[in-house]
Amino acid sequence: ALCRHLAIPESKAVRPLCACLAALARDLRTEAYPYFQSKLVPALLLLLESRDTEQLEEAFSCLAYLFKFLVKFIVEEFPETFA
């Protein structure tokens, strides 16, 4: 549901959605990782097409937090993640 709402163009809820996503990734690391490559990153990459600077800032911050909290899992599957 978070990813679906992040895909809404020019949404005013991007900041709280990104905060929720980062908090979920922190709290549910092992449960969140399977969705990292398939759902989370694509949803955030859509935000990078925006011209709204606040949305861009939130998207980059959220991506940074996702990498920070999920780095252990990303490194283990590095070739598959970035192939």
C-alpha positions as CSV (number, residue, x, y, z in Angstrom):
1,A,0.0,0.0,0.0
2,L,2.9,2.4,0.7
3,C,4.4,1.9,-2.7
4,R,1.0,2.4,-4.4
5,H,0.5,5.7,-2.6
6,L,4.1,6.8,-3.3
7,A,3.3,6.4,-7.0
8,I,0.6,9.1,-6.9
9,P,2.0,12.1,-8.8
10,E,2.5,15.3,-6.9
11,S,1.2,13.7,-3.7
12,K,1.5,15.8,-0.5
13,A,1.9,12.7,1.6
14,V,5.4,11.8,0.3
15,R,7.2,12.9,3.5
16,P,5.1,10.8,6.0
17,L,5.1,7.9,3.6
18,C,8.9,8.0,3.2
19,A,9.3,8.3,7.0
20,C,7.0,5.2,7.5
21,L,8.9,3.3,4.9
22,A,12.3,4.1,6.5
23,A,10.9,3.2,9.9
24,L,9.5,-0.1,8.6
25,A,12.8,-1.0,7.0
26,R,14.6,-0.3,10.3
27,D,12.2,-2.3,12.4
28,L,11.5,-5.1,10.0
29,R,14.9,-5.6,8.3
30,T,14.6,-9.2,7.4
31,E,11.0,-9.0,6.5
32,A,11.4,-5.8,4.5
33,Y,14.4,-7.0,2.4
34,P,12.5,-9.3,0.0
35,Y,10.5,-6.2,-1.1
36,F,13.6,-4.0,-1.5
37,Q,14.4,-4.6,-5.1
38,S,11.0,-5.6,-6.4
39,K,8.8,-2.9,-4.9
40,L,10.6,-0.3,-2.6
41,V,13.3,0.9,-4.9
42,P,11.1,1.2,-8.0
43,A,8.5,3.2,-6.1
44,L,11.1,5.6,-4.9
45,L,12.7,5.9,-8.3
46,L,9.4,7.1,-9.6
47,L,9.7,10.0,-7.2
48,L,13.0,11.0,-8.7
49,E,11.2,12.1,-11.9
50,S,9.4,14.8,-10.0
51,R,10.3,18.5,-10.3
52,D,9.3,19.1,-6.7
53,T,12.5,19.6,-4.6
54,E,10.8,18.3,-1.4
55,Q,9.8,15.1,-3.1
56,L,13.3,14.6,-4.5
57,E,14.8,15.3,-1.0
58,E,12.5,12.8,0.6
59,A,13.1,10.1,-2.0
60,F,16.9,10.4,-1.7
61,S,16.7,10.4,2.1
62,C,14.5,7.4,2.1
63,L,16.8,5.5,-0.3
64,A,19.7,6.4,1.9
65,Y,17.9,5.0,5.0
66,L,16.9,1.9,3.1
67,F,20.5,1.3,2.1
68,K,21.7,2.0,5.7
69,F,19.3,-0.4,7.3
70,L,19.4,-3.2,4.7
71,V,23.1,-3.0,3.8
72,K,23.9,-6.4,5.4
73,F,21.4,-8.1,3.1
74,I,22.3,-6.0,0.1
75,V,26.0,-7.0,0.4
76,E,25.2,-10.7,0.7
77,E,23.2,-10.6,-2.6
78,F,25.1,-7.8,-4.3
79,P,25.3,-9.3,-7.8
80,E,21.6,-10.1,-7.9
81,T,20.6,-6.7,-6.5
82,F,22.5,-4.6,-9.0
83,A,22.5,-6.9,-12.0
